[in-house]
Amino acid sequence: LAGLVEVLEAETIVRQMAEFVKAKGGASKGPALKQVAGVVGALRELLRQFGCGKVHPRLYLGEVMRLKDVVDKGAREEFYGLMVEVYRWTRTLDIITAGRDIPQPQLAELKRRVEAIDGTPPPVPTRYYRNEPVPTAAPTEPSATCQSNAPANSSAAVHPGTQTGAGGAAG
């Protein structure tokens, strides 16, 4: 999946994943909920690898927040894992909680989990679009693009004419 994101626009793939979570996330148990948990785990991994400049939380938080109340432990753990990863990139719970009704027990659990990563250095992307130069200097503070309302680098905005991966794909 990460290789596909390297070639194609991340926003399109992430939106499709969010739509799947929206469509199947209402299940209370069964295979659909396990699939949703897998998709949320994949979102977390894409965010970890590409950063929130490419995999912006705005694209999926609304749909993923439905999982805060599920009884399935696996889906709930994937939900918390993604929320902690969002916190790693933003260093604030505001983007997660803004305009959302999060019950006190879930909010307390989320705060407990993010306390464990406070004081750690800010993350840096480990993967980039194939047609994007790899930066040489690591950032020293959380990315401001994560805290804005829109993804900072959709490939259409940064690399015009490369939406199909032309020129960036290895041949």
Salt bridges, closest charged atoms under 4 A:
GLU6 OE2 - ARG127 NH2 2.85
GLU6 OE1 - ARG130 NE 3.14
GLU11 OE2 - ARG15 NH2 2.67
GLU45 OE2 - ARG48 NH2 2.33
ASP69 OD2 - LYS68 NZ 3.59
ASP72 OD1 - LYS34 NZ 2.88
GLU77 OE2 - ARG113 NH2 2.87
GLU78 OE1 - ARG44 NH2 3.21
GLU85 OE2 - ARG88 NH1 2.52
GLU109 OE2 - ARG112 NH2 2.59
GLU109 OE2 - ARG113 NE 2.62
GLU132 OE2 - LYS54 NZ 2.91
